[in-house]
C-alpha cells in the first residue's frame, strides 16, 4: 500500500470492519461493510461514518477530518482482508454521489496492488 492506514477490528466472518479516523475534527468512528448481493459471490462495499442513533453506516456525512488518504487506504486494506477470507468474490462499490464515486475510484486505484479478485467502482 502506498499510504499509511488506520488499524481496524473485524468480527469472525470479516464482513464488517471498524476503525477510528483521527483528525482535525477529533475521533470519528468509521465502518466498512461487505454485503452479499443477489448474485452469489458478489458483494457490495458500504463505507461511512458510524451513526450512533441507528447503529448503521451513514454514507452521506462529509467528515472533512483531514485524513482522507489514510481513510481510503484503510478501506482498501479491508478489501485485502475480505478477499483473503473470500478469494472468489467480486466487490462492487459506488459513492453516495458522483463526486464521492470519483474520489473513491481515485483513492482505491492509488492503493490497490494486485488483488486476486475483481473490484469495481461504478458511478
N, C-alpha and C positions, 0 to 999 in steps of 0.2 A: 504494500500500500504506500502511496505517496505522501499521505498526510497522517499526523497523529490522530488517535481516536480515543474516545472515552471507553472505560471498562463498562461492561454490561452484565446483567444477570438474565437468566432464562429458566424456564421450567423444564421438566423432564422431556417433553416432546418437542422442545425447541421451536415452538411456533410463535411465542410471544417473548420479546426482548425488551428489557427496561434499562435505561441509563439516565444520567443527570447531566444536563447542559449547564456549564458554569461560565457565566459571562457578565456583561455589564448590567444585566437586569437580575442578577443573582442566580440561584439554582432553580432549574426548570426540569421537571420530570418528563421524559420522553418515552414513547412506546413505539415499537416496530412489531407488527403482527402479520403473520402469513396465514391466509385463509384459503382453504381449497375452494376452487370454483366449480362450476357444473361439469367440467371436463376433468377426468381423472388425471392426476399429476400436474395440473395447472393450478398455481397459487397466486392470489393477489397479495401484493405487498402494501400494507397500510402503515402509515407513519405520521406521527404528530405529537403534540403535547398531550399529556395525561390530563383529562378533565376530572377534577376532584368530585364534581357534582354527579356525573354519570358513571364514573369509573371506566370510561372508554377513551379512545383516541379522538382528539379534536384536530382535524387536519386543515382547519381554516384559520387558526390563530397565526398571526405574524409575530414571532417572538422577538426577533431583532436582538439577539443576545450577543452578537459579535463573534460567534464561533461557528458559522455555517459550514465552513470547510471541514472542521472537526466533526460536526454533527453528521454531515453526509458521509464522511469516511467511516463513522461508526455504523451508520445504516448499511453501507456496503459490507462492512465486516460481518454483519449479521447474515448477509447473503451467503458468505463463505461458510458460516456455521450451519445455516439451514441446509445448504446443498451438500455439506459433508454428511449430514444425517439423512437427507433425502436426495441422493445423487441423480435420480432420473426425473427431475422436476423442471417445469417451465415456470418462470416468475414473470408476472405482469405487474407493472407499476405505472401510475399516472398521477399527476398532481391534481389538486382541487380546482386549479385554473391553468390557463395556458402558460403564464409566467412561471408558475411553480413546476410545471412539467418540464419546461426548458431548463430551469435551474437544476432539477433532479437529474435530467439527462446529462447535463454537463458534469455535475458532481459525481455521478455514478461512473460515467465514462472515464473521468480523471482518476478514479480509484480502483477500477476493475483491472485485475490481472487476468490471467487465463483461468476461467471457471469452467468446470466440466458440466455445464448446464446451459440452457438458453435463458437469457434475461432480456426482457423487452420493456422499454419505456414508451408508452403511447401517448399521443396528445395532438 
